[in-house]
Amino acid sequence: MRFFEDIAVGEKFDLGRVTFTAEAIKAFATRFDPQPFHIDEAAAKRSHFGALCASGWHTASVWMRLLVAYQRREDDALRARGEPVAALGPSPGFRELKWLKPVYVDDTITYATEVIETRASNSRPGWGLMTIRNTGTNQRGEPVISFVSVAFIERRKKPAP
Amino acid sequence: MRFFEDIAVGEKFDLGRVTFTAEAIKAFATRFDPQPFHIDEAAAKRSHFGALCASGWHTASVWMRLLVAYQRREDDALRARGEPVAALGPSPGFRELKWLKPVYVDDTITYATEVIETRASNSRPGWGLMTIRNTGTNQRGEPVISFVSVAFIERRKKPAP
């Protein structure tokens, strides 16, 4: 992770894309969201979704996986250039999560993130807060998920105690 | 699921409780949130969390599993009494998700839900919208997760077309 001071509002990150296979959809849903339209093709066909589709929590969790991978690549690139790597702190949470369209079998979702706000933390000296808007878009260009999240990021210069 | 008309604001549901084992924490995080403090005890000890703890998406996904199980029990009870079962429609999303405390190994989280708003759907005749506040509380009585979600529920009497 770059330091808080090096992150600008308006920056966009392409987190990559994932194709949701029937196997992956059923594996997640069997464990965490075993509703018929997430685990059984025939039942899904009869449901309001019309076909097997991913649990919304699955679509969201894949975003997390891609974000972690993105940050790992960024950390590796910083280290390769001999630059220091900032710590990413805990996330206080999320807001406005919207599941806008179902994610069906073999849909490919492209995840992207945009920085919409940065501010120094009052409660944690040495840390800043970054607010990001996260989106997933399918291969037809339709948004399927959108949410806003907040994370603590280490500051480059610690304020005087 | 009971029908929309049978659900009242203020109703509370106890969804049950789950103990987060190290094995389950690592299994989820390896797949979806492979940050050191979710997959490696030694690295977690050195992190700001101080010990291995669950991915926030894991804590949220377990809520979904308990909700589905609760609804299944309710459907079974309705059928056993010979009563009709209402369909649960898609969820448009949730808001104000807060991870309030880390969920550490062997913490037992009790999940509960309270109906905070009901209204007929304008966009989908025959359906109502239920807004619920969901919480997870650990064995020390500390809230660890809180969010508000919305779901479509079938109405008992379809309005005239």
Interface residues (C-beta under 8 A of the other chain):
Chain A: R31 F32 D33 P34 Q35 H48 F49 S55 G56 W57 A60 S61 V62 M64 R65 V68 A87 G89 P90 S91 P92 G93 F94 R95 E96 L97 K98 W99 P102 F147
Chain B: R31 F32 D33 P34 Q35 H48 F49 S55 G56 W57 A60 S61 V62 M64 R65 V68 A87 G89 P90 S91 P92 G93 F94 R95 E96 L97 K98 W99 P102 F147
